[in-house]
Amino acid sequence: MADYGSILQNIFQAIAPNSNESDVEQKVVVPLLGILGYSNADWQSQVVVLQSKLDFLVGQPDSALIKPAYLIIEVKAPSKNIAHSVWQINNYMRHTGSVIGLLTNGYDFRILYNYDKKITTIVEYSQATLILRYRSFYKILSKKTYLNFTSTLYKNQQNIRLQFLNLILKEVQQEDMLNLFNKRKTSPIQTQQTSEEKKLVSETKEERKSMIITVFNNKGGVGKTTTTINLAAALNKLGKRVLLIDIDAQANLTMGLGIDPFDDVEQLGKKDIINLITDPRTSLEETIIHKNWDDVELDIVPSHIRLSEQELTLNTTPDIDRVLAKKLKKYHNQYDYILIDPPPAFSRVNDISLMASSGILIPTHLAAYPIRALEYVINRAIGVHQYRDEPLPILGIAVSMYNRSANKIALAMSDKIFDILSKRPESKNVELFPQNTWIPNLSIVATTPNKGYPLCFAEFDRELSSKDKEAAQDAFNCYINLAKHLIYTTNK
């Protein structure tokens, strides 16, 4: 077998950090296609898709069969961060129907998979890891795999056509014509789907207790609701089942997910958070609105401005602080994470959400006044302990609206946070989440809630420019890092 390590090293040495996109195409991608077994006839370059030019389309679509291109490749210059261009290759994959996508700048390589137009990153390589794991890279992308895939696809399609013909001929009472065809008894696809369905059923029976988190800061304007929305979407992208509860009379989370409290709730006679916490007969499932954006699915308990009129009721109802905790208890195994968005104030609804929670996430941005407000949030969390059967841990501090060009200010503000945390023994171990989870101060982060979708759905918004979509991808990558870190923190 050829020494692919040496071959790949020679290929990678042909480009430098200041190389352009064309260099990567000709000096990296074309040679890679060669060692993957493809000839020049197997691929096309600069294919027009959606009024843009896709860099490489590998595998010829077959007009006689419903057969998509196997692989598409999108190339960027080495100076570009490919994570910011995932939205673009996602779009190309959906419209070409390609099975596999490869996004690269010559130094980093991201392989994506397309299932029912839902695009998922399956593996990422640096140059060094690609050399070490070339066999896996080859198995996924090679012409040999492509030919095996298309051969299996052809056999299955022929089988499906035969079954369809069987149905047609029975309908027209010409069953004897089936002798003209080579009939098979069972569809391999049908058998495989049945076993997969059984596997899914067995997996969903496993019970797990949900983590209920109040995302709380009494200082407004720190990105609390935006953090809650996009953290929920990121958690769901990572395979977690998520419920969002809006317990703020401003209903910003509700509207930020495209639900109008008047048109979609009140006018339709649906129940909301007010019914859930004031009416003993209202169950959680009666208040839930299910929303989805491409592959993101979230359940939401909406709020309404009428909640602001309920203060007297909340203050005079016995044991009201525990009502949400009691109603959520029977649903612990239906969600991995339940995120509660309370108002930026110390009020009765905050007590209700904190008493129901198993942890607090504090969003802030790196400025003097929001950081000064952390003391009050910490004191409130500590004060709730005495009324609970279990302690209420602060899971960490998440940074939003981060100015990437102000490193000195960020360092100084981080030191202030550590000073505040060290003042009390109960908070000295609270973590400031790492810098790769900090959400950048980009206008697209603030504007997407006004459009009623999480940031990850920006790639589908035709009103946005390519620059806006790249910025949205950049910011959502940080939310993914935040979600991963939260999962790690809550699973310790």
Protein Blocks (a to p, Z undefined) as FASTA:
>chain_A
ZZfklmmmmmmmmpcfkbcfklmmmmmmmmmmmmnopafklpcehiaeehiacfbaghia
dfkbccddfbdcddddfkbcfklmmmmmmmmmmmnopabdcddehjaccddddeehiacd
fbdcdfklmmmmmmmmmmmmmmklmmmmmmmmmmmmmmmmmmmmmmmmmmnopakmmmmp
ccdfbdfklmmmmmmmmmmmmmmmpccdddddddddfbghkommmmmmmmmmmmmmnopa
cddddfbfklmmmmmnopafklmmmmnopacfklmmmmmklcfklmpccddehjaccddd
dddfklmmmmmmmmmmghklmmmmmmmmmmmmmpfbdcddddddddfklmmmmmmpgbdc
ddddddfklmmmmmmmmmmmmmmmmmpfbdcddfbdcdehiafklmmlmmmmmmmmmmmm
mmpmklmmpccddfklpccddfklmmmmmnopafklmmmmmkbcfklmmmmmmmmmmmmm
mmmmmmmmmmZZ
